[in-house]
Amino acid sequence: MRIGITNLKGGVGKTTLTQNLAVCFAHMGYKTCIVDTDKNQNSVSWSGARDESLPEILVVGVTDPKAVNKTVDKLHKDNEIVLIDGTPSLSEMTTRIILASDILLIPILPSAHDVRSMGQFFERYEQALEFRDSIPAYFFVNQFSEKYIIHRSIRDMLKQFEIGIMKSTFKDRVSYLETAVEGMGVYEYSDKKAKAEAVKMTQEVLKLAKKEGLIE
């Protein structure tokens, strides 16, 4: 299964979602790798910091848009799950990531500005649909708190885009920042609440993938 994690806006949690999904999948026994398409190569650096005693997660850096599809397809032959860590850009890279994916996850922060910025992304998404019949996509709300009315209202605003909205969310926890520095995921960390969030999110992704016929 090839999972694209993308949004044209930076700072929404693409890399955080990618790395924590990868760690959970790896601990579940799936052979998992990451394709890092961002010029900063944060997932590549994360991999370099990862302790050898932890489950192995291959990370391959690809910054040439023309190489994305070939690289993803090649890695998919040897890995059960390929996660594509997207880049905040209106470039060809975004379209390539969408077309290389079996399913798209779109991390977004619960702010009106982030919702308004989605228009340009969906122009790219609709262009990609001209080449493929179906590319299932789902919003994932990052740094969400149920206690804030504005957060709940903004999550409701996402319904206008007529794609799925994941029920699971990440809260604004320092654990996600600390583990990124150590080459870990929160599943491997001491914060039990963050770990529970990551497990719930991963289980929901698997459920969605099953619903879309991507896994049995």
Secondary structure, 3 states (H helix, E strand, C coil): CEEEECCCCCCCCHHHHHHHHHHHHHHCCCCEEEEECCCCCHHHHHHHHCCCCCCCCEEEECCCHHHHHHHHHHHHHHCCEEEEECCCCCCHHHHHHHHHCCEEEEEECCCHHHHHCHHHHHHHHHHHCCCCCCCCEEEEECCCCCCCHHHHHHHHHHHHHCCEECCCCCCCCHHHHHHHHHCCCHHHCCCHHHHHHHHHHHHHHHHHHHHCCCCC
